[in-house]
Amino acid sequence: MIRKLKDIFGGSGKTAATGAVRWIVAGLGNPGQKYEDTRHNAGFLALDHMCKSWGVPVKRLKFQSLCGDGFVAGQRVLFLRPSTFMNRSGEAVRDAMGFYKIPPERVVVLFDDISLPTGGLRVRRKGSDGGHNGIKSILYLTGSDAFPRVKIGVGKKPHPDMELAAWVLSRFTKDERAQVDSILDDVQSAVELIVGGDIDAAMNRYNS
């Protein structure tokens, strides 16, 4: 009964409230079996984890993506898994933003970051692309850097002369995947705080 009341009056899941989509949460990655479990797909891993936890199916084909909607912190959220490949992620995000008239400040992007150790986590209110092609595409096509982002550490290149593309398209080792999996609940909690209007709390809690 307590859980049911929480869902009705502002919890997270499928039955929290009714109303228009107010937020977009986009996990970045490359579609297809070839890219499964690669570092560049950390955003997909995080999105899949939270949608499974919240009971939100992400199966609808729209906005050049697989998508689904549910409720987080009493807000209706569109979960977006672009099918455009990483360097065109902005097309999917732009299309969804335009359809629902969502400003950049209510678009949360989940993606991999080589500047953080594997299993690291960082929340940012806005910022540059940092050399990430998916973020670069979103910045260019939306014309704004003011979207919150949750960065998931995938580790730096093991050798300076290794091509960046080869590194981010490499697969996690078993231990590395366990490290990433260990922070997915924290990524989910950070998203819930951001959507609930408390990004400062998310940064204070997860940027330490």
N, CA and C of each residue as an Amber inpcrd file, in Angstrom:
protein
   624
   0.8270000  -1.2050000   0.0000000   0.0000000   0.0000000   0.0000000
   0.8630000   1.2570000   0.0000000   1.9420000   1.2740000   0.8280000
   2.8280000   2.4330000   0.8710000   3.4690000   2.6670000  -0.4880000
   3.9280000   1.5660000  -1.1200000   4.5560000   1.6800000  -2.4270000
   3.5680000   2.2060000  -3.4510000   2.3320000   1.7470000  -3.3890000
   1.3230000   2.1700000  -4.3570000   1.0440000   3.6630000  -4.2170000
   0.9450000   4.1440000  -2.9780000   0.7170000   5.5660000  -2.7580000
   1.8980000   6.3910000  -3.2440000   3.1090000   5.8740000  -3.0360000
   4.2910000   6.5660000  -3.5160000   4.2580000   6.6960000  -5.0300000
   3.8570000   5.6400000  -5.7190000   3.7620000   5.6910000  -7.1710000
   2.7610000   6.7410000  -7.6150000   1.6100000   6.7960000  -6.9430000
   0.5540000   7.7070000  -7.3550000   0.9540000   9.1560000  -7.1300000
   1.6280000   9.4250000  -6.0020000   1.8830000  10.8060000  -5.6340000
   3.3180000  11.2610000  -5.8640000   4.0740000  10.5480000  -6.7210000
   5.3540000  11.1210000  -7.0970000   6.5280000  10.1830000  -7.0970000
   6.3460000   8.8980000  -7.0030000   7.4640000   7.9700000  -7.0790000
   7.9050000   7.7890000  -8.5090000   8.7060000   6.7450000  -8.7330000
   9.2020000   6.4900000 -10.0800000   8.6440000   5.1680000 -10.5860000
   8.3880000   5.1070000 -11.8740000   7.8600000   3.8890000 -12.4640000
   6.8290000   4.1940000 -13.5220000   5.9380000   3.2430000 -13.7660000
   4.9970000   3.3870000 -14.8610000   3.7080000   4.0910000 -14.4710000
   3.3890000   4.1830000 -13.1770000   2.0560000   4.6310000 -12.7930000
   2.0740000   5.8740000 -11.9100000   3.1340000   6.6950000 -11.9920000
   3.2850000   7.7820000 -11.0380000   2.2880000   8.9100000 -11.2450000
   1.9690000   9.2930000 -12.4840000   1.1170000  10.4380000 -12.7270000
   0.6830000  10.4280000 -14.1800000  -0.0700000  11.4530000 -14.5610000
  -0.4440000  11.6050000 -15.9560000  -0.0240000  12.9910000 -16.4050000
   0.0680000  13.1830000 -17.7160000   0.4490000  14.4860000 -18.2330000
   1.4320000  14.3780000 -19.3700000   1.8240000  15.5390000 -19.8840000
   2.7190000  15.6010000 -21.0320000   4.1400000  15.2280000 -20.6380000
   4.9060000  14.7780000 -21.6340000   6.3300000  14.5190000 -21.4180000
   7.0100000  15.8300000 -21.0340000   7.7390000  15.8060000 -19.9280000
   8.3920000  16.9970000 -19.4070000   9.9160000  16.9280000 -19.4990000
  10.4560000  15.7090000 -19.5770000  11.9030000  15.5070000 -19.6080000
  12.2510000  14.4500000 -20.6490000  13.4710000  14.5170000 -21.1330000
  14.0470000  13.4730000 -21.9760000  15.3080000  12.9660000 -21.2810000
  15.4420000  11.6500000 -21.2060000  16.6920000  11.0400000 -20.7430000
  17.2190000  10.1990000 -21.9000000  18.3680000  10.5770000 -22.4240000
  18.9440000   9.8970000 -23.5940000  20.2280000   9.1850000 -23.1970000
  20.3040000   7.8980000 -23.4890000  21.5310000   7.1340000 -23.3050000
  22.2060000   6.9670000 -24.6530000  23.4790000   7.2960000 -24.7450000
  24.1750000   7.2690000 -26.0340000  24.9400000   5.9720000 -26.2410000
  25.0250000   5.5810000 -27.5110000  25.7480000   4.3740000 -27.8760000
  25.6100000   4.1070000 -29.3580000  26.0860000   2.9610000 -29.7850000
  25.9640000   2.5170000 -31.1720000  25.0470000   1.2990000 -31.2200000
  24.0880000   1.2770000 -32.1370000  23.1690000   0.1390000 -32.2150000
  23.8170000  -1.0810000 -32.8580000  23.2700000  -2.2450000 -32.5660000
  23.7220000  -3.4720000 -33.2180000  24.5790000  -4.3460000 -32.3350000
  24.5260000  -5.6380000 -32.6210000  25.2520000  -6.6270000 -31.8230000
  26.7570000  -6.4050000 -31.8480000  27.2540000  -5.8740000 -32.9460000
  28.6880000  -5.6350000 -33.0990000  29.2420000  -4.7390000 -31.9940000
  28.4110000  -3.8420000 -31.4790000  28.8820000  -2.8460000 -30.5120000
  28.4420000  -3.1200000 -29.0820000  27.7630000  -4.2300000 -28.8610000
  27.3100000  -4.5410000 -27.5130000  28.4940000  -4.6750000 -26.5610000
  28.3170000  -4.1310000 -25.3770000  29.3140000  -4.2420000 -24.3030000
  30.6210000  -3.5300000 -24.6160000  30.5960000  -2.5820000 -25.5480000
  31.7800000  -1.7560000 -25.7880000  31.7290000  -0.5170000 -24.8950000
  32.8690000   0.0960000 -24.7020000  32.9620000   1.2670000 -23.8220000
  32.0490000   2.4030000 -24.2910000  31.9620000   2.5820000 -25.5920000
  31.1590000   3.6670000 -26.1510000  29.6620000   3.4680000 -25.8860000
  29.2700000   2.2830000 -25.4480000  27.8530000   2.0010000 -25.2040000
  27.4850000   2.0830000 -23.7300000  28.3220000   2.7250000 -22.9320000
  28.0130000   2.8490000 -21.5080000  26.6970000   3.5790000 -21.2720000
  26.3740000   4.5420000 -22.1370000  25.0970000   5.2490000 -22.0050000
  23.9120000   4.3310000 -22.2090000  24.0220000   3.4050000 -23.1780000
  22.9760000   2.4020000 -23.3770000  22.8300000   1.5160000 -22.1400000
  23.9670000   1.0850000 -21.5830000  23.9230000   0.2170000 -20.4030000
  23.1820000   0.8940000 -19.2560000  23.4720000   2.1820000 -19.0420000
  22.8340000   2.9140000 -17.9530000  21.3460000   3.0840000 -18.2040000
  20.9770000   3.4360000 -19.4380000  19.5580000   3.6230000 -19.7640000
  18.7970000   2.3140000 -19.6110000  19.3610000   1.2200000 -20.1320000
  18.6910000  -0.0860000 -20.0300000  18.5040000  -0.4900000 -18.5730000
  19.5160000  -0.2080000 -17.7490000  19.4410000  -0.5810000 -16.3330000
  18.3060000   0.1540000 -15.6330000  18.2330000   1.4660000 -15.8200000
  17.2010000   2.2050000 -15.0940000  15.8020000   1.9180000 -15.6280000
  15.6870000   1.7060000 -16.9200000  14.3600000   1.4140000 -17.4750000
  13.8650000   0.0430000 -17.0060000  14.7680000  -0.9200000 -16.9110000
  14.3960000  -2.2210000 -16.3670000  13.9740000  -2.0910000 -14.9130000
  14.7330000  -1.3110000 -14.1390000  14.4270000  -1.1160000 -12.7230000
  13.0820000  -0.4260000 -12.5350000  12.7900000   0.5500000 -13.3900000
  11.5430000   1.2980000 -13.2660000  10.3890000   0.6690000 -14.0290000
  10.6410000  -0.4350000 -14.7090000   9.5740000  -1.1220000 -15.4260000
   9.0820000  -0.3830000 -16.6530000   9.9990000   0.2910000 -17.3430000
   9.6390000   1.0650000 -18.5340000  10.1780000   0.3580000 -19.7830000
   9.3150000  -0.2040000 -20.6200000   9.8090000  -0.8360000 -21.8550000
  10.2780000   0.2210000 -22.8550000  11.4250000  -0.0020000 -23.4500000
  11.9720000   0.9280000 -24.4520000  11.9820000   0.1800000 -25.7800000
  10.8230000   0.1630000 -26.4290000  10.6480000  -0.6630000 -27.6270000
   9.9930000   0.0870000 -28.7840000   9.4520000   1.2640000 -28.5100000
   8.7360000   2.0030000 -29.5480000   9.7250000   2.6530000 -30.5120000
   9.4780000   2.5390000 -31.7960000  10.3350000   3.1460000 -32.8120000
   9.8320000   4.5540000 -33.1290000  10.6060000   5.5420000 -32.7470000
  10.2510000   6.9320000 -33.0150000  11.4930000   7.7790000 -32.8040000
  11.5600000   8.9160000 -33.4830000  12.6880000   9.8390000 -33.3450000
  14.0200000   9.1560000 -33.6620000  14.0280000   8.2640000 -34.6670000
  15.2350000   7.5220000 -35.0370000  15.8340000   6.8250000 -33.8150000
  14.9650000   6.2770000 -32.9910000  15.3740000   5.6970000 -31.7130000
  14.4320000   4.5840000 -31.3120000  14.8870000   3.8090000 -30.3180000
  13.9720000   3.0260000 -29.5140000  13.6360000   3.8890000 -28.3070000
  12.3780000   4.0010000 -27.9770000  12.0200000   4.8740000 -26.8720000
  10.8350000   4.3120000 -26.0950000  10.6200000   4.8920000 -24.9450000
   9.5010000   4.5340000 -24.0890000   9.3440000   5.6420000 -23.0670000
   8.1930000   5.7210000 -22.4280000   8.0390000   6.7730000 -21.4320000
   7.4810000   6.2200000 -20.1300000   7.9040000   6.8420000 -19.0640000
   7.4860000   6.4750000 -17.7220000   7.6100000   7.6870000 -16.8280000
   7.5730000   7.4760000 -15.5330000   7.5560000   8.5870000 -14.5960000
   8.7120000   8.4990000 -13.6170000   9.3690000   9.6250000 -13.4480000
  10.4940000   9.7390000 -12.5300000  10.2460000  10.9850000 -11.6790000
  10.2650000  10.8180000 -10.3690000  10.0550000  11.9410000  -9.4520000
   8.7940000  12.7260000  -9.8020000   7.7610000  12.0070000 -10.2140000
   6.4890000  12.6370000 -10.5350000   6.4310000  13.3140000 -11.8870000
   7.5120000  13.2000000 -12.6970000   7.5700000  13.8260000 -14.0140000
   7.5210000  12.7600000 -15.0980000   6.7510000  13.0280000 -16.1270000
   6.7260000  12.1000000 -17.2520000   7.9830000  12.2830000 -18.0920000
   8.6900000  11.1880000 -18.3210000  10.0080000  11.2140000 -18.9670000
   9.9990000  10.3310000 -20.2040000  10.5570000  10.8480000 -21.2850000
  10.8060000  10.0400000 -22.4790000  12.2200000   9.4940000 -22.3900000
  12.3480000   8.1730000 -22.4250000  13.6550000   7.5180000 -22.4380000
  14.0270000   7.2210000 -23.8850000  15.2060000   7.6750000 -24.2790000
  15.6030000   7.6570000 -25.6900000  16.8870000   6.8650000 -25.8610000
  16.8470000   5.9020000 -26.7930000  18.0180000   5.0710000 -27.1200000
  18.2730000   5.2190000 -28.6180000  19.0170000   6.2460000 -29.0330000
  19.1710000   6.5420000 -30.4620000  19.7050000   5.3660000 -31.2730000
  19.1620000   5.2330000 -32.4900000  19.6120000   4.1960000 -33.4290000
  20.4370000   4.8060000 -34.5560000  20.9140000   6.0040000 -34.3490000
  21.5550000   6.7830000 -35.4080000  23.0670000   6.6060000 -35.4830000
  23.6430000   5.8020000 -34.5940000  25.0810000   5.7210000 -34.3800000
  25.5470000   6.9900000 -33.6650000  26.6440000   6.8380000 -32.9490000
  27.0650000   7.8490000 -31.9900000  27.2160000   9.2380000 -32.5860000
  27.8900000   9.3340000 -33.7370000  28.2060000  10.6720000 -34.2540000
  26.9980000  11.3960000 -34.8370000  25.8200000  10.7490000 -34.8210000
  24.5880000  11.4070000 -35.2580000  23.5350000  11.4170000 -34.1490000
  23.9600000  11.2520000 -32.9210000  23.0340000  11.2030000 -31.7950000
  22.1580000  12.4530000 -31.7060000  22.7010000  13.5860000 -32.1150000
  21.9520000  14.8330000 -32.0380000  20.6850000  14.8340000 -32.8510000
  20.6390000  14.0390000 -33.9290000  19.4280000  13.9950000 -34.7510000
  18.2510000  13.4630000 -33.9500000  18.4830000  12.3770000 -33.2200000
  17.4090000  11.7860000 -32.4150000  16.9920000  12.7210000 -31.2880000
  17.9730000  13.2790000 -30.5980000  17.6760000  14.1750000 -29.4800000
  16.9390000  15.4190000 -29.9670000  17.4140000  16.0070000 -31.0420000
  16.7580000  17.1990000 -31.6090000  15.3180000  16.9120000 -32.0070000
  15.0790000  15.7770000 -32.6590000  13.7230000  15.4510000 -33.1040000
  12.7670000  15.2840000 -31.9260000  13.2210000  14.6030000 -30.8810000
  12.3700000  14.4020000 -29.7080000  12.1290000  15.7210000 -28.9810000
  13.1610000  16.5370000 -28.8470000  13.0020000  17.8510000 -28.2120000
  11.9870000  18.7100000 -28.9640000  12.0830000  18.7080000 -30.2860000
  11.1680000  19.5070000 -31.0920000   9.7280000  19.0370000 -30.9800000
   9.5430000  17.7270000 -30.9750000   8.1840000  17.1800000 -30.9210000
   7.4980000  17.5270000 -29.6060000   8.2160000  17.3830000 -28.5060000
   7.6230000  17.6310000 -27.1860000   7.8930000  19.0350000 -26.6490000
   8.6180000  19.8470000 -27.4390000   8.9480000  21.2200000 -27.0290000
   9.6680000  21.2410000 -25.6710000  10.7040000  20.4120000 -25.5870000
  11.4930000  20.2890000 -24.3630000  12.7340000  21.1660000 -24.4740000
  12.9890000  22.0530000 -23.5250000  14.2070000  22.8700000 -23.5690000
  15.4330000  22.0470000 -23.1890000  16.6210000  22.4990000 -23.5700000
  17.8350000  21.7400000 -23.2600000  18.0100000  21.4370000 -21.7810000
  17.5620000  22.3430000 -20.9240000  17.7320000  22.1700000 -19.4800000
  16.9860000  20.9630000 -18.9360000  16.0630000  20.4010000 -19.7400000
  15.3150000  19.2200000 -19.3070000  15.6360000  18.0000000 -20.1720000
  16.8640000  17.9850000 -20.7030000  17.3590000  16.8300000 -21.4600000
  18.5950000  16.2970000 -20.7400000  18.5000000  15.0930000 -20.1940000
  19.6130000  14.4820000 -19.4740000  20.2850000  13.4730000 -20.3970000
  21.6000000  13.6110000 -20.5740000  22.3260000  12.7250000 -21.4890000
  23.2950000  11.8600000 -20.6890000  23.2560000  10.5630000 -20.9460000
  24.1270000   9.5840000 -20.2950000  25.1430000   9.0970000 -21.3200000
  26.4320000   9.1600000 -20.9840000  27.4310000   8.7700000 -21.9830000
  28.7570000   8.3970000 -21.3300000  29.6160000   7.7780000 -22.1150000
  30.9260000   7.3060000 -21.6580000  31.9310000   8.4460000 -21.6230000
  32.8910000   8.3430000 -20.6900000  33.9090000   9.3730000 -20.5580000
  35.2610000   8.7070000 -20.2920000  36.2120000   8.9230000 -21.2160000
  37.5310000   8.3030000 -21.0680000  38.4150000   9.0430000 -20.0660000
  38.0000000  10.2290000 -19.6420000  38.8090000  10.9660000 -18.6640000
  38.5600000  10.4950000 -17.2400000  37.5300000   9.6740000 -17.0510000
  37.2250000   9.1130000 -15.7380000  37.6740000   7.6600000 -15.6840000
  38.1410000   7.1910000 -14.5290000  38.4970000   5.7760000 -14.4150000
  37.2750000   4.8990000 -14.6200000  37.4890000   3.6840000 -15.0340000
  36.3740000   2.7570000 -15.2500000  35.5470000   2.6450000 -13.9710000
  34.2560000   2.8780000 -14.1100000  33.3830000   2.8590000 -12.9430000
  33.2780000   4.1940000 -12.2410000  33.9270000   5.2290000 -12.7840000
  33.7900000   6.5760000 -12.2360000  32.4750000   7.1960000 -12.6720000
  32.0810000   8.2550000 -11.9970000  30.7930000   8.8930000 -12.2660000
  30.9190000  10.3930000 -12.0380000  30.3520000  11.1670000 -12.9400000
  30.3660000  12.6190000 -12.7680000  29.0930000  13.2210000 -13.3560000
  28.5090000  14.1570000 -12.6380000  27.3010000  14.8580000 -13.0730000
  27.6770000  16.2910000 -13.4100000  27.2080000  16.7870000 -14.5420000
  27.4670000  18.1580000 -14.9490000  26.1630000  18.8280000 -15.3920000
  26.0580000  20.1240000 -15.0900000  24.8710000  20.8900000 -15.4790000
  24.8880000  21.2240000 -16.9650000  26.0780000  21.4950000 -17.5010000
  26.2600000  21.8250000 -18.9120000  27.7410000  21.7290000 -19.2130000
  28.1360000  22.0600000 -20.4450000  29.5610000  22.0250000 -20.7440000
  29.8590000  21.7790000 -22.2050000  31.1360000  21.6710000 -22.5090000
  31.5930000  21.4370000 -23.8800000  31.4400000  19.9600000 -24.2340000
  31.8220000  19.6200000 -25.4740000  31.7130000  18.2210000 -25.8950000
  32.8350000  17.3570000 -25.3640000  33.9580000  17.9570000 -24.9390000
  35.0640000  17.1880000 -24.3920000  35.6420000  16.1660000 -25.3540000
  35.4430000  16.3950000 -26.6570000  35.9550000  15.4590000 -27.6540000
  35.0550000  14.2610000 -27.9130000  33.8590000  14.2420000 -27.3000000
  32.9320000  13.1150000 -27.4700000  32.0180000  13.3930000 -28.6610000
  32.0290000  12.5030000 -29.6480000  31.2920000  12.7620000 -30.8880000
  29.7770000  12.8110000 -30.6980000  29.2480000  12.0240000 -29.7800000
  27.8120000  12.0680000 -29.5360000  27.3850000  13.3990000 -28.9470000
  28.1420000  13.8910000 -27.9690000  27.8460000  15.1860000 -27.3670000
  28.0650000  16.3030000 -28.3810000  29.1010000  16.1710000 -29.1880000
  29.3700000  17.1620000 -30.2340000  28.1750000  17.2880000 -31.1860000
  27.5890000  16.1570000 -31.5520000  26.4270000  16.1600000 -32.4410000
  25.2210000  16.8260000 -31.7840000  25.0060000  16.5460000 -30.5020000
  23.8800000  17.1600000 -29.7910000  24.0750000  18.6690000 -29.6760000
  25.2890000  19.0960000 -29.3150000  25.5820000  20.5200000 -29.2160000
  25.3220000  21.2290000 -30.5440000  25.7960000  20.6320000 -31.6270000
  25.6840000  21.2640000 -32.9440000  24.2280000  21.3600000 -33.4020000
  23.4670000  20.2750000 -33.2350000  22.1200000  20.2400000 -33.7940000
  21.0630000  20.8950000 -32.9060000  21.3310000  20.9980000 -31.6160000
  20.3770000  21.6910000 -30.7420000  20.7760000  23.1440000 -30.5170000
  22.0370000  23.4770000 -30.8040000  22.5050000  24.8360000 -30.6290000
  22.6830000  25.2450000 -29.1860000  22.8110000  24.2630000 -28.2970000
  22.9310000  24.5880000 -26.8730000  23.8330000  23.5900000 -26.1660000
  24.5260000  24.0830000 -25.1200000  25.3130000  23.1850000 -24.2710000
  24.6740000  23.0460000 -22.8940000  23.4460000  23.5480000 -22.7520000
  22.8160000  23.6710000 -21.4320000  22.0230000  22.4410000 -21.0090000
  22.4240000  21.2600000 -21.4920000  21.7180000  20.0520000 -21.0760000
  22.5360000  19.3270000 -20.0030000  21.8890000  18.8770000 -18.9190000
  22.5980000  18.1140000 -17.8890000  23.1360000  16.8190000 -18.4760000
  24.2490000  16.3770000 -17.9320000  24.8100000  15.1200000 -18.4180000
  25.3680000  14.3170000 -17.2580000  25.2960000  12.9940000 -17.4130000
  25.8710000  12.0690000 -16.4420000  26.9440000  11.2760000 -17.1810000
  28.1940000  11.4590000 -16.7610000  29.3290000  10.8310000 -17.4170000
  29.7000000   9.5400000 -16.6940000  29.9110000   8.4860000 -17.4750000
  30.2470000   7.1720000 -16.9340000  31.6730000   6.8320000 -17.3500000
  32.5390000   6.6620000 -16.3770000  33.9390000   6.4240000 -16.6680000
  34.1930000   5.0800000 -17.3260000  34.9820000   5.1100000 -18.4130000
  35.3410000   3.8670000 -19.1080000  36.8540000   3.6960000 -19.1910000
  37.5980000   4.6040000 -18.5360000  39.0490000   4.4680000 -18.4940000
  39.7560000   5.1210000 -19.6690000  40.9890000   5.5330000 -19.4410000
  41.7790000   6.1490000 -20.5010000  42.4690000   5.0870000 -21.3510000
  42.9460000   5.5010000 -22.4990000  43.6530000   4.5920000 -23.3980000
  44.8530000   3.9810000 -22.6840000  45.0900000   2.6890000 -22.8810000
  46.2340000   2.0560000 -22.2060000  47.5720000   2.4980000 -22.7720000
  47.5730000   2.9660000 -24.0340000  48.8080000   3.4270000 -24.6710000
  48.5130000   4.7410000 -25.3980000  49.3600000   5.7590000 -25.2470000
  49.1040000   7.0550000 -25.8830000  48.9460000   6.9760000 -27.3980000
  49.6280000   6.0100000 -28.0480000  49.5750000   5.9320000 -29.4990000
  48.3970000   5.1070000 -30.0140000  47.5940000   4.5810000 -29.1190000
  46.4170000   3.8180000 -29.5360000  45.3480000   4.7660000 -30.0660000
  44.6990000   4.4110000 -31.1590000  43.6390000   5.2410000 -31.7090000
  42.4610000   5.2920000 -30.7480000  41.9130000   6.4880000 -30.5670000
  40.7990000   6.6620000 -29.6400000  39.6030000   5.8000000 -30.0430000
  39.3110000   5.7570000 -31.3490000  38.1700000   4.9680000 -31.8190000
  38.3400000   3.4930000 -31.4580000  39.5500000   2.9920000 -31.5880000
  39.7960000   1.5910000 -31.2580000  39.5550000   1.3320000 -29.7740000
  39.9150000   2.3100000 -28.9390000  39.7340000   2.1390000 -27.5000000
  38.2570000   2.1600000 -27.1080000  37.5160000   3.1760000 -27.5540000
  36.1150000   3.2820000 -27.1150000  35.2360000   2.1990000 -27.7420000
  35.6850000   1.6190000 -28.8410000  34.9190000   0.5300000 -29.4590000
  35.3940000  -0.8430000 -28.9920000  36.3350000  -0.8540000 -28.0530000
  36.7570000  -2.1330000 -27.4770000  35.7900000  -2.5460000 -26.3790000
  35.7590000  -3.8540000 -26.1080000  34.8280000  -4.3580000 -25.1010000
  35.4470000  -4.3090000 -23.7030000  34.5770000  -4.1490000 -22.7170000
  35.0160000  -4.2080000 -21.3380000  35.5300000  -5.6050000 -21.0090000
  36.5410000  -5.6770000 -20.1770000  36.8920000  -6.9660000 -19.5950000
  35.8180000  -7.3340000 -18.5720000  35.8570000  -8.5410000 -18.0860000
  34.8750000  -8.9640000 -17.0950000  34.9220000  -8.0800000 -15.8520000
  36.1410000  -7.7760000 -15.3740000  36.2900000  -6.9430000 -14.1820000
  35.8300000  -5.5090000 -14.4440000  36.1510000  -4.9900000 -15.6200000
  35.7320000  -3.6320000 -15.9600000  34.2100000  -3.5300000 -16.0520000
  33.5910000  -4.5220000 -16.6520000  32.1320000  -4.5020000 -16.7450000
  31.5070000  -4.5430000 -15.3460000  32.1030000  -5.3070000 -14.4450000
  31.5950000  -5.3480000 -13.0640000  31.7210000  -3.9810000 -12.4020000
  32.8070000  -3.2550000 -12.6930000  32.9850000  -1.9170000 -12.1370000
  31.9200000  -0.9620000 -12.6560000  31.6150000  -1.0400000 -13.9380000
  30.5670000  -0.1910000 -14.5030000  29.2030000  -0.5670000 -13.9270000
  28.9300000  -1.8630000 -13.8720000  27.6480000  -2.3090000 -13.3260000
  27.4550000  -1.8220000 -11.8910000  28.5510000  -1.7020000 -11.1530000
  28.4560000  -1.3330000  -9.7360000  27.9890000   0.1000000  -9.5250000
  28.0650000   0.9570000 -10.5660000  27.6310000   2.3490000 -10.4010000
  26.2930000   2.6400000 -11.0840000  25.6870000   1.6600000 -11.7230000
  24.4660000   1.9370000 -12.4760000  23.3120000   2.3460000 -11.5780000
  23.2630000   1.8210000 -10.3660000  22.2380000   2.2920000  -9.4160000
  22.4670000   3.7610000  -9.0740000  23.7280000   4.1650000  -8.9650000
  24.0370000   5.5670000  -8.6760000  23.6630000   6.4670000  -9.8510000
  23.9090000   5.9980000 -11.0640000  23.4890000   6.7600000 -12.2470000
  21.9770000   6.9590000 -12.2150000  21.2560000   5.9030000 -11.9050000
  19.7990000   5.9720000 -11.8210000  19.3590000   6.9760000 -10.7560000
  19.9920000   6.9370000  -9.6020000  19.6500000   7.8690000  -8.5260000
  19.9700000   9.3080000  -8.9130000  21.0830000   9.4980000  -9.6200000
  21.4430000  10.8380000 -10.0800000  20.3960000  11.3850000 -11.0470000
  19.9420000  10.5380000 -11.9550000  18.9050000  10.9610000 -12.9000000
  17.6260000  11.3240000 -12.1470000  17.2750000  10.5430000 -11.1600000
  16.0640000  10.8360000 -10.3870000  16.1800000  12.1910000  -9.6790000
  17.3500000  12.4950000  -9.1340000  17.5510000  13.7960000  -8.4890000
  17.4750000  14.9370000  -9.5030000  18.0920000  14.7500000 -10.6630000
  18.0790000  15.7980000 -11.6890000  16.6600000  16.0840000 -12.1470000
  15.9260000  15.0300000 -12.4860000  14.5450000  15.1990000 -12.9500000
  13.6750000  15.7840000 -11.8410000  13.9890000  15.4580000 -10.6070000
  13.2460000  16.0080000  -9.4820000  13.5970000  17.4470000  -9.1680000
  14.5090000  18.0390000  -9.9370000  14.8380000  19.4480000  -9.7680000
  15.9770000  19.7290000  -8.8180000  16.7750000  18.7200000  -8.4880000
  17.8600000  18.9260000  -7.5250000  19.1970000  18.4470000  -8.0930000
  19.6200000  19.0620000  -9.1940000  20.8920000  18.6680000  -9.7920000
  22.0610000  18.9940000  -8.8630000  21.9240000  20.0260000  -8.0250000
  22.9950000  20.3310000  -7.0740000  23.2360000  19.1610000  -6.1290000
  22.1560000  18.5440000  -5.6660000  22.2970000  17.3780000  -4.7870000
  22.9650000  16.2300000  -5.5190000  22.6110000  16.0490000  -6.7960000
  23.2310000  14.9820000  -7.6010000  24.7310000  15.2140000  -7.7400000
  25.1190000  16.4690000  -8.0000000  26.5480000  16.7740000  -8.1550000
  27.2900000  16.6200000  -6.8240000  26.6790000  17.0940000  -5.7540000
  27.3290000  16.9890000  -4.4480000  27.5110000  15.5390000  -4.0300000
  26.5380000  14.7070000  -4.3540000  26.5660000  13.3200000  -3.9100000
  27.4980000  12.4560000  -4.7560000  27.5260000  12.6970000  -6.0880000
  28.2100000  11.7570000  -6.9660000  29.4920000  12.2990000  -7.5950000
  29.8370000  13.5560000  -7.3280000  31.0700000  14.1000000  -7.8940000
  32.2250000  14.0980000  -6.9130000  32.0180000  13.5200000  -5.7560000
  33.0740000  13.5140000  -4.7450000  34.1400000  12.4980000  -5.1220000
